[in-house]
């Protein structure tokens, strides 16, 4: 677990524990109940239900998922391709073809999980493209995603240079990216409620159990009672778990895959 981090902002990643590890090890049963029909509107569900048809809603859903989870794909390509600009062009070309739905037809049985489909599709794409056209000739006239390559490179520099296979690096970056998305959603909710300061003070409670948290000092910092801070921290963790499950649910097809997907993702951070 050493060296792992949750990224709050791509340009200034802090170092420390991964948010949610403790809450996943001991999930609150109250957060495990999913609203009826939730999986009917998940992004990956929309994409696969549309298949190869020209469905604008599914295309937008796929574009949104790619925009949120581009970095793990780039991490894989970057570990496989020596030149960073070549890796960037290949990643953009991959997304261009994916958004044109040319690759959805290749979705195999493992397509029930978005990350599994993406990794398989990218491997096939790289195998076909390896010796084809020069990087600067790719993507002419195609829609490109707006991706922060410099921030991605900064993130990847935190990873061991040779210890991880491209597949392991992809899995780790997928999980870290997912956690970043969850924290960003949680922060946005607090800001909308006018509680940005409370979030900034209490976010550290997500990484440790209550016995390790100095609630008295947090209470003084927030001008609240210690019991009120404990309750606020409990609500923060509960909402974090709910958002985590919702975020993962958007990348799997069946409700029954959710818990297993969460376990698999967090296994990537344990070693």
C-alpha positions as CSV (number, residue, x, y, z in Angstrom):
1,X,0.0,0.0,0.0
2,X,2.9,2.4,0.3
3,X,3.1,5.1,-2.2
4,X,-0.6,5.1,-3.1
5,X,-2.6,8.3,-3.3
6,X,-6.0,9.6,-4.1
7,X,-5.8,12.4,-6.5
8,X,-8.0,15.4,-5.6
9,X,-6.7,17.6,-8.4
10,X,-4.8,16.3,-11.4
11,X,-2.2,19.1,-11.2
12,X,-1.3,18.8,-7.5
13,X,-1.7,15.2,-6.4
14,X,-1.2,14.7,-2.6
15,X,0.4,11.7,-1.2
16,X,-1.1,9.5,1.4
17,X,-3.7,6.8,2.0
18,X,-6.4,5.8,-0.5
19,X,-9.8,7.0,0.5
20,X,-12.4,4.3,1.0
21,X,-10.2,1.3,1.8
22,X,-11.5,1.0,5.3
23,X,-15.1,1.6,4.3
24,X,-14.8,-1.0,1.6
25,X,-13.4,-3.5,4.0
26,X,-16.3,-3.0,6.3
27,X,-19.2,-1.7,4.2
28,X,-22.3,-0.2,5.8
29,X,-25.2,-2.5,5.0
30,X,-27.4,0.6,4.7
31,X,-25.5,1.8,1.6
32,X,-25.7,-1.6,-0.1
33,X,-29.4,-1.2,-1.1
34,X,-29.8,0.1,-4.6
35,X,-32.8,2.0,-5.8
36,X,-35.2,0.1,-8.0
37,X,-34.3,0.4,-11.7
38,X,-30.9,2.1,-11.0
39,X,-29.1,-0.1,-13.5
40,X,-31.5,0.8,-16.3
41,X,-29.9,4.2,-16.7
42,X,-26.2,3.5,-16.1
43,X,-23.8,4.8,-18.7
44,X,-22.4,1.5,-19.8
45,X,-25.8,0.0,-19.9
46,X,-27.0,2.7,-22.3
47,X,-24.0,2.1,-24.5
48,X,-24.4,-1.6,-24.8
49,X,-28.2,-1.5,-25.2
50,X,-27.8,0.8,-28.2
51,X,-25.1,-1.5,-29.7
52,X,-23.9,-0.2,-33.0
53,X,-26.9,1.9,-33.8
54,X,-26.6,5.7,-34.2
55,X,-28.0,6.5,-30.8
56,X,-27.0,10.0,-29.6
57,X,-27.8,9.3,-26.0
58,X,-25.5,6.2,-25.9
59,X,-22.8,8.1,-27.8
60,X,-22.9,10.8,-25.2
61,X,-22.8,8.3,-22.4
62,X,-19.8,6.6,-24.0
63,X,-18.0,9.9,-24.6
64,X,-18.6,10.8,-20.9
65,X,-17.2,7.5,-19.7
66,X,-14.1,7.9,-22.0
67,X,-13.5,11.4,-20.7
68,X,-13.6,10.2,-17.1
69,X,-11.5,7.1,-17.6
70,X,-9.0,8.0,-20.3
71,X,-5.9,8.0,-18.1
72,X,-5.8,4.2,-17.4
73,X,-5.9,3.6,-21.1
74,X,-3.2,6.1,-21.7
75,X,-1.2,4.5,-18.9
76,X,-1.4,1.2,-20.7
77,X,-0.4,2.7,-24.0
78,X,2.4,4.7,-22.4
79,X,3.9,1.6,-20.8
80,X,3.7,-0.2,-24.2
81,X,4.9,2.6,-26.4
82,X,8.3,4.3,-25.8
83,X,7.5,7.6,-27.4
84,X,5.0,9.7,-25.3
85,X,3.6,11.5,-28.4
86,X,3.1,8.3,-30.2
87,X,1.2,6.9,-27.1
88,X,-0.9,10.1,-27.0
89,X,-1.8,9.8,-30.7
90,X,-2.6,6.2,-30.4
91,X,-4.9,6.9,-27.4
92,X,-6.7,9.6,-29.3
93,X,-7.1,7.4,-32.3
94,X,-8.5,4.6,-30.2
95,X,-11.1,6.9,-28.7
96,X,-12.0,8.3,-32.1
97,X,-12.7,4.8,-33.4
98,X,-14.5,3.9,-30.2
99,X,-16.8,6.9,-30.4
100,X,-17.6,6.0,-34.0
101,X,-18.8,2.7,-32.6
102,X,-16.5,0.7,-34.9
103,X,-15.1,-1.2,-31.9
104,X,-18.3,-1.9,-30.0
105,X,-19.0,-4.9,-32.3
106,X,-15.9,-6.6,-30.9
107,X,-17.4,-6.5,-27.3
108,X,-16.9,-10.1,-26.0
109,X,-18.7,-11.8,-23.1
110,X,-16.6,-9.8,-20.6
111,X,-18.2,-6.6,-22.0
112,X,-20.4,-6.6,-18.8
113,X,-17.6,-4.5,-17.3
114,X,-16.5,-1.4,-19.0
115,X,-12.9,-1.6,-17.9
116,X,-12.6,-5.2,-19.2
117,X,-14.0,-4.2,-22.6
118,X,-11.8,-1.2,-22.9
119,X,-8.6,-3.0,-22.1
120,X,-9.4,-5.8,-24.6
121,X,-10.4,-3.4,-27.3
122,X,-7.2,-1.3,-26.7
123,X,-5.0,-4.4,-26.9
124,X,-6.6,-5.4,-30.2
125,X,-6.3,-1.8,-31.5
126,X,-2.6,-1.5,-30.6
127,X,-1.9,-4.9,-32.2
128,X,-3.5,-3.7,-35.4
129,X,-2.1,-0.2,-35.4
130,X,1.5,-0.8,-34.3
131,X,3.1,-0.6,-37.6
132,X,0.5,1.2,-39.7
133,X,0.5,5.0,-40.1
134,X,2.8,7.6,-38.6
135,X,1.4,9.3,-35.5
136,X,1.2,12.7,-37.1
137,X,-1.1,11.3,-39.8
138,X,-3.7,9.9,-37.5
139,X,-7.0,11.4,-36.5
140,X,-7.5,13.8,-39.4
141,X,-11.0,15.3,-39.3
142,X,-12.0,13.3,-36.3
143,X,-13.4,14.4,-33.0
144,X,-10.8,14.4,-30.3
145,X,-11.4,14.3,-26.6
146,X,-9.9,17.2,-24.6
147,X,-7.3,15.4,-22.5
148,X,-4.7,16.9,-20.2
149,X,-1.7,14.9,-21.3
150,X,0.7,16.9,-19.0
151,X,-1.3,16.1,-15.9
152,X,-1.5,12.5,-17.0
153,X,2.3,12.3,-17.3
154,X,2.6,13.8,-13.8
155,X,0.3,11.1,-12.5
156,X,2.2,8.3,-14.2
157,X,5.6,9.5,-12.9
158,X,4.3,8.5,-9.4
159,X,4.2,4.8,-10.5
160,X,7.2,2.5,-10.4
161,X,9.2,2.6,-13.6
162,X,9.5,-1.1,-14.2
163,X,7.6,-3.0,-11.4
164,X,4.2,-3.0,-13.0
165,X,3.1,-4.7,-16.2
166,X,0.9,-2.5,-18.5
167,X,-2.1,-4.5,-17.4
168,X,-1.4,-3.9,-13.7
169,X,-0.7,-0.3,-14.3
170,X,-4.1,0.0,-16.1
171,X,-5.9,-1.6,-13.2
172,X,-4.3,0.6,-10.6
173,X,-4.9,3.8,-12.5
174,X,-8.5,2.8,-13.2
175,X,-9.1,2.4,-9.5
176,X,-7.3,5.6,-8.5
177,X,-9.2,7.5,-11.2
178,X,-12.5,6.0,-10.0
179,X,-11.7,7.1,-6.4
180,X,-10.8,10.6,-7.7
181,X,-14.2,10.8,-9.4
182,X,-16.0,9.8,-6.2
183,X,-14.2,12.4,-4.1
184,X,-14.9,15.1,-6.7
185,X,-18.6,14.3,-6.6
186,X,-18.6,14.3,-2.9
187,X,-16.8,17.6,-2.7
188,X,-19.2,19.1,-5.3
189,X,-22.1,18.1,-3.1
190,X,-20.6,19.8,-0.1
191,X,-19.8,23.0,-2.0
192,X,-23.4,23.1,-3.4
193,X,-24.6,22.9,0.2
194,X,-22.3,25.7,1.3
195,X,-20.2,23.3,3.4
196,X,-16.9,23.4,1.5
197,X,-14.9,24.2,4.7
198,X,-16.5,21.3,6.5
199,X,-15.5,19.0,3.6
200,X,-11.9,20.2,3.6
201,X,-11.6,19.6,7.4
202,X,-13.3,16.3,7.5
203,X,-12.1,14.6,4.3
204,X,-9.2,13.2,6.2
205,X,-11.6,11.0,8.3
206,X,-12.3,9.0,5.1
207,X,-8.8,7.4,5.4
208,X,-8.7,6.3,9.0
209,X,-10.9,4.7,11.7
210,X,-12.5,6.9,14.4
211,X,-10.0,5.9,17.1
212,X,-7.2,7.6,15.0
213,X,-9.1,10.8,14.4
214,X,-8.7,13.8,16.8
215,X,-12.3,14.8,16.8
216,X,-11.7,17.4,19.5
217,X,-9.3,19.4,17.3
218,X,-11.6,19.0,14.3
219,X,-14.5,20.3,16.4
220,X,-12.4,23.3,17.4
221,X,-11.4,24.0,13.9
222,X,-15.1,23.9,12.7
223,X,-16.5,25.6,15.8
224,X,-18.7,22.6,16.4
225,X,-19.2,20.2,19.3
226,X,-17.2,17.0,19.2
227,X,-20.3,14.9,18.9
228,X,-21.6,17.0,16.0
229,X,-18.2,16.4,14.2
230,X,-18.4,12.7,14.8
231,X,-21.9,12.6,13.3
232,X,-20.8,14.7,10.4
233,X,-17.8,12.4,9.7
234,X,-20.1,9.4,9.9
235,X,-22.5,11.0,7.3
236,X,-19.5,11.9,5.1
237,X,-18.3,8.3,5.1
238,X,-21.8,7.0,4.4
239,X,-22.3,9.3,1.5
240,X,-18.8,8.4,0.2
241,X,-19.8,4.7,0.2
242,X,-23.0,5.5,-1.7
243,X,-21.3,7.5,-4.3
244,X,-18.6,4.9,-4.7
245,X,-21.2,2.2,-5.4
246,X,-23.0,4.5,-7.8
247,X,-19.7,5.3,-9.7
248,X,-18.9,1.7,-10.1
249,X,-22.4,0.8,-11.1
250,X,-22.0,3.1,-14.1
251,X,-19.3,0.8,-15.4
252,X,-20.9,-2.6,-15.1
253,X,-23.9,-4.1,-16.9
254,X,-25.6,-6.2,-14.2
255,X,-26.4,-5.4,-10.6
256,X,-24.9,-8.7,-9.5
257,X,-21.5,-7.6,-10.8
258,X,-21.2,-4.6,-8.5
259,X,-19.8,-6.0,-5.3
260,X,-17.4,-8.3,-7.1
261,X,-16.2,-5.4,-9.3
262,X,-15.5,-3.3,-6.1
263,X,-13.6,-6.1,-4.5
264,X,-11.5,-6.7,-7.7
265,X,-10.7,-3.0,-8.0
266,X,-9.5,-2.6,-4.5
267,X,-7.4,-5.7,-4.8
268,X,-5.3,-3.8,-7.3
269,X,-4.2,-1.4,-4.5
270,X,-3.3,-4.0,-1.9
271,X,0.0,-5.2,-3.5
